[in-house]
Amino acid sequence: MEKFEKLTSRAIPLPIENIDTDQIIPARFLKATNKVGFGENLFRDWRYHKDGSANESFVFNNRQYSGKILVAGDNFGCGSSREHAAWALTDYGFKVVISSYFADIFKGNALNNGLLPIQVSPETLKAVFDAIDEDHNSELIVNLEQQTFEVKNTDIKESFEIDPYKKMCLINGYDDIDFLVSKHDKIEAFEASRTI
């Protein structure tokens, strides 16, 4: 995984509540076992009509919006526990998802795949949507070390919670296996000191 410390990016607003994992990545696209290629089918049924043509009314097809941050409505990632939802979001290019609530399993899957879910208050979420609506070029700043999120050149700023272990993993670019490998010398020393 890539190291994550600080991100400044524009954002794509998706003010829809209760977005479930089947909407994020429909079940018919879950045939692959590696993480590559899922981004092209992210929100497939919302991004495209049944004939395959782009749905111009969907925000992802609006060229005014871009960025590595998705700002979504309340209760994002509910539904099934498919890890592919996090794979699709990261493969599309997202580094951060901001919402006022995340389903627990989605939150865990996101953190395990280098995607930072930031939970903010409903009031802050509304203010962020309003700021992006007013200026599509608004930049959001995420500082993982300080655990803060803000909209540049505004008074919108909020701290967020994150599990200390997952924070350390994101900052170092570790998944769980990378973390264990980073402790190789200590593990070897412990094993050598044991008496059988």
MARTIZA-71420 format. One record per residue (C-alpha): chain; x, y, z. Coordinates in steps of 0.001 Angstrom, whole numbers, plus 524288, in hexadecimal, padded with zeros to 5 digits. Layout:
# MARTIZA-71420
+--------+-------+-------+-------+
! cadena !     u !     v !     w !
+--------+-------+-------+-------+
!      A !     X !     Y !     Z !
...
+--------+-------+-------+-------+
This chain:
# MARTIZA-71420
+--------+-------+-------+-------+
! cadena !     u !     v !     w !
+--------+-------+-------+-------+
!      A ! 80000 ! 80000 ! 80000 !
!      A ! 80403 ! 80E13 ! 7FE16 !
!      A ! 807CA ! 81609 ! 809F6 !
!      A ! 7FD6D ! 81FB2 ! 80E4B !
!      A ! 800F0 ! 82BC1 ! 81621 !
!      A ! 7FA67 ! 837B6 ! 81059 !
!      A ! 7F173 ! 8396B ! 804A8 !
!      A ! 7ECB0 ! 845D0 ! 7FE23 !
!      A ! 7E2C4 ! 84320 ! 7F38C !
!      A ! 7D62E ! 8473E ! 7ED40 !
!      A ! 7CA85 ! 83EA8 ! 7F047 !
!      A ! 7BF35 ! 837F5 ! 7E9A1 !
!      A ! 7B249 ! 839F5 ! 7F0E0 !
!      A ! 7A888 ! 82ED1 ! 7F19A !
!      A ! 79DDD ! 83389 ! 7FAF8 !
!      A ! 7963F ! 826D5 ! 7FB18 !
!      A ! 79367 ! 81FAA ! 807CE !
!      A ! 79432 ! 810F4 ! 80A23 !
!      A ! 79D32 ! 80DE8 ! 7FEB7 !
!      A ! 79F52 ! 7FF5A ! 7FFCC !
!      A ! 7AA76 ! 7F705 ! 7FAD9 !
!      A ! 7A259 ! 7F1A1 ! 7EF9A !
!      A ! 7A093 ! 7FF6B ! 7EA90 !
!      A ! 7AF16 ! 80216 ! 7EC51 !
!      A ! 7B2DC ! 7F5CC ! 7E49F !
!      A ! 7A7B0 ! 7ED67 ! 7DF6B !
!      A ! 7A88E ! 7DED9 ! 7E264 !
!      A ! 7A9CD ! 7DAF2 ! 7D413 !
!      A ! 7B77A ! 7E0FD ! 7D3DF !
!      A ! 7BCFD ! 7D914 ! 7DF2A !
!      A ! 7C30F ! 7CE5C ! 7D6E6 !
!      A ! 7D149 ! 7D2B0 ! 7D81E !
!      A ! 7D9B2 ! 7CF16 ! 7E3BC !
!      A ! 7E3AF ! 7DA08 ! 7E2D5 !
!      A ! 7E150 ! 7E864 ! 7E560 !
!      A ! 7E405 ! 7ED8F ! 7D7B3 !
!      A ! 7D969 ! 7F26E ! 7CE8E !
!      A ! 7CE34 ! 7F436 ! 7D809 !
!      A ! 7CE88 ! 80306 ! 7D6B4 !
!      A ! 7C8D5 ! 802AB ! 7C915 !
!      A ! 7BC67 ! 7FCC8 ! 7CEBA !
!      A ! 7BB7F ! 8058D ! 7DAB7 !
!      A ! 7AD4D ! 80A0C ! 7DBC0 !
!      A ! 7AB4C ! 80352 ! 7CEA0 !
!      A ! 79C69 ! 803A7 ! 7CEE5 !
!      A ! 79C6C ! 8121A ! 7D23D !
!      A ! 7A759 ! 8163E ! 7C904 !
!      A ! 7A1E2 ! 80F60 ! 7BCF6 !
!      A ! 794C2 ! 80CB1 ! 7B6BF !
!      A ! 7910D ! 7FEB5 ! 7B369 !
!      A ! 795A0 ! 800DE ! 7A562 !
!      A ! 7A34A ! 8043A ! 7AA79 !
!      A ! 7A27F ! 812C6 ! 7A7C8 !
!      A ! 7A6DE ! 81C31 ! 7B259 !
!      A ! 79C7C ! 8218D ! 7BB7A !
!      A ! 79FCC ! 82FF6 ! 7BA3C !
!      A ! 7979A ! 83370 ! 7C622 !
!      A ! 7A032 ! 82B43 ! 7CF34 !
!      A ! 7AAAF ! 8334D ! 7D5FD !
!      A ! 7B5EC ! 82A57 ! 7D1FC !
!      A ! 7B311 ! 82DE3 ! 7C3D6 !
!      A ! 7B307 ! 83C7D ! 7C6BA !
!      A ! 7C053 ! 8421C ! 7C313 !
!      A ! 7BE9E ! 84D49 ! 7CCA7 !
!      A ! 7C1A8 ! 843B4 ! 7D785 !
!      A ! 7CE05 ! 83BE5 ! 7D9D7 !
!      A ! 7D725 ! 83800 ! 7E4B3 !
!      A ! 7DBFF ! 82D49 ! 7ED9C !
!      A ! 7D1BE ! 82FDA ! 7F802 !
!      A ! 7C3BA ! 82AE9 ! 7F791 !
!      A ! 7BA02 ! 83227 ! 80021 !
!      A ! 7AE44 ! 82952 ! 80225 !
!      A ! 7A15C ! 82983 ! 80945 !
!      A ! 79E86 ! 82331 ! 81659 !
!      A ! 7A012 ! 81479 ! 81875 !
!      A ! 7A9D5 ! 81206 ! 80D96 !
!      A ! 7ADDE ! 803FC ! 80AAF !
!      A ! 7A250 ! 7FD1C ! 810D0 !
!      A ! 79D4D ! 7F015 ! 80BA7 !
!      A ! 7A5EB ! 7E45A ! 808FC !
!      A ! 7B3B1 ! 7E30F ! 80E36 !
!      A ! 7BA5E ! 7E264 ! 800E6 !
!      A ! 7C83D ! 7E76F ! 80168 !
!      A ! 7C71B ! 7EA2A ! 7F2CF !
!      A ! 7C040 ! 7F700 ! 7F625 !
!      A ! 7CCE3 ! 7FC3B ! 7FBF9 !
!      A ! 7D495 ! 7F66B ! 7F096 !
!      A ! 7CBDD ! 7FD81 ! 7E6BD !
!      A ! 7CD18 ! 80A99 ! 7EDA5 !
!      A ! 7DBEA ! 809D5 ! 7EEB7 !
!      A ! 7DD7E ! 804A6 ! 7E0DE !
!      A ! 7D58C ! 81040 ! 7DBFA !
!      A ! 7DF38 ! 81941 ! 7E2E0 !
!      A ! 7D8CD ! 81CEF ! 7EFB8 !
!      A ! 7E16F ! 81E3C ! 7FBC2 !
!      A ! 7D716 ! 8236C ! 80518 !
!      A ! 7C86D ! 82200 ! 80711 !
!      A ! 7C172 ! 82BB7 ! 80FD3 !
!      A ! 7B417 ! 828ED ! 8158E !
!      A ! 7AC77 ! 82AF4 ! 82212 !
!      A ! 7ABC4 ! 81C36 ! 8243C !
!      A ! 7B216 ! 80FE7 ! 81EBE !
!      A ! 7ADE1 ! 801D6 ! 81FD0 !
!      A ! 7B7B5 ! 7FB20 ! 828CC !
!      A ! 7BBD4 ! 7F069 ! 81F5E !
!      A ! 7BDB3 ! 7FA05 ! 81441 !
!      A ! 7C5D5 ! 802B9 ! 81D2A !
!      A ! 7CEB0 ! 7F74B ! 82098 !
!      A ! 7CFF8 ! 7F315 ! 81269 !
!      A ! 7D336 ! 80108 ! 80E5E !
!      A ! 7DDFD ! 8026F ! 8187E !
!      A ! 7E38B ! 7F51B ! 814C9 !
!      A ! 7E4BF ! 7F9B0 ! 806B4 !
!      A ! 7EAC2 ! 80726 ! 80891 !
!      A ! 7DDFF ! 80EC1 ! 8079D !
!      A ! 7DBD3 ! 8185D ! 812BA !
!      A ! 7CDA1 ! 81971 ! 81747 !
!      A ! 7CB94 ! 82643 ! 81E86 !
!      A ! 7BF4E ! 8275E ! 826AE !
!      A ! 7BADE ! 83555 ! 8291B !
!      A ! 7AEF3 ! 83B28 ! 82F95 !
!      A ! 7A289 ! 83C8B ! 82764 !
!      A ! 7A401 ! 84B50 ! 82861 !
!      A ! 7B1EC ! 84AE3 ! 82325 !
!      A ! 7ADE6 ! 841BB ! 81839 !
!      A ! 7A334 ! 84B2B ! 813FA !
!      A ! 7ACCF ! 8568A ! 81483 !
!      A ! 7B664 ! 84EFA ! 80BEE !
!      A ! 7ABD7 ! 84BF6 ! 801EA !
!      A ! 7A7F4 ! 85A4F ! 801E7 !
!      A ! 7B616 ! 85EBA ! 8001B !
!      A ! 7B823 ! 85584 ! 7F494 !
!      A ! 7AB20 ! 8598A ! 7EEA5 !
!      A ! 7AF15 ! 867D7 ! 7EFAE !
!      A ! 7BCB0 ! 8658A ! 7EA14 !
!      A ! 7BF5C ! 858E5 ! 7E2A3 !
!      A ! 7CDEC ! 85BA6 ! 7E3D3 !
!      A ! 7CDA9 ! 85B99 ! 7F2B3 !
!      A ! 7D967 ! 85488 ! 7F841 !
!      A ! 7D889 ! 84BDB ! 80421 !
!      A ! 7E438 ! 8496E ! 80CD6 !
!      A ! 7E5AA ! 83CBD ! 81463 !
!      A ! 7F096 ! 83BCB ! 81E5D !
!      A ! 7F143 ! 82DF4 ! 82388 !
!      A ! 7FC48 ! 8309F ! 82D23 !
!      A ! 7F43C ! 83B53 ! 833C2 !
!      A ! 7E753 ! 8345B ! 830EF !
!      A ! 7E13B ! 840A4 ! 82B43 !
!      A ! 7D918 ! 84393 ! 81F59 !
!      A ! 7D60F ! 850FE ! 819C9 !
!      A ! 7D10D ! 8580F ! 80DD5 !
!      A ! 7DB9E ! 86171 ! 80954 !
!      A ! 7D8B7 ! 86FFE ! 80AB6 !
!      A ! 7CCAA ! 86D98 ! 8131E !
!      A ! 7C9F8 ! 86BE8 ! 8219B !
!      A ! 7C5E2 ! 85DC8 ! 81F73 !
!      A ! 7CF1F ! 8556F ! 82784 !
!      A ! 7CD06 ! 84959 ! 82FB7 !
!      A ! 7D53E ! 83F09 ! 83658 !
!      A ! 7D275 ! 830AB ! 8340C !
!      A ! 7D4AB ! 823E8 ! 83B2A !
!      A ! 7DC9E ! 81889 ! 83616 !
!      A ! 7E1A8 ! 80C0E ! 83C37 !
!      A ! 7EFF4 ! 80EA1 ! 84004 !
!      A ! 7F4A1 ! 801FB ! 839BA !
!      A ! 7EDC1 ! 80508 ! 82CE1 !
!      A ! 7F30C ! 812EA ! 82D3E !
!      A ! 800D7 ! 80DB2 ! 82EBF !
!      A ! 7FEAA ! 8041C ! 82391 !
!      A ! 7F997 ! 80EB9 ! 81A64 !
!      A ! 804AB ! 8180D ! 81D9F !
!      A ! 80EB8 ! 80D5D ! 81B08 !
!      A ! 807BF ! 80774 ! 80F41 !
!      A ! 805F0 ! 7FA76 ! 81657 !
!      A ! 7FB8F ! 7F043 ! 81524 !
!      A ! 7FAE4 ! 7E659 ! 82049 !
!      A ! 80537 ! 7DDA0 ! 81A20 !
!      A ! 80E5D ! 7E915 ! 8178F !
!      A ! 80D1A ! 7ECA7 ! 825EC !
!      A ! 81136 ! 7DEFB ! 82A17 !
!      A ! 81C9E ! 7DF2E ! 82086 !
!      A ! 820ED ! 7EC46 ! 82650 !
!      A ! 82233 ! 7E54D ! 83368 !
!      A ! 82A71 ! 7DA49 ! 82DB7 !
!      A ! 836AC ! 7DD60 ! 8359D !
!      A ! 82F22 ! 7DE19 ! 84261 !
!      A ! 827FC ! 7D17E ! 83F62 !
!      A ! 834D9 ! 7CABF ! 83C32 !
!      A ! 83B0A ! 7CFD7 ! 848B2 !
!      A ! 82F72 ! 7CB45 ! 850C2 !
!      A ! 82FAC ! 7BDC6 ! 84A9B !
!      A ! 83E63 ! 7BCBB ! 84CE8 !
!      A ! 83CB4 ! 7C02E ! 85B36 !
!      A ! 8329C ! 7B59A ! 85DC8 !
!      A ! 836B3 ! 7A92C ! 8646A !
!      A ! 82FFD ! 79CC6 ! 86045 !
+--------+-------+-------+-------+
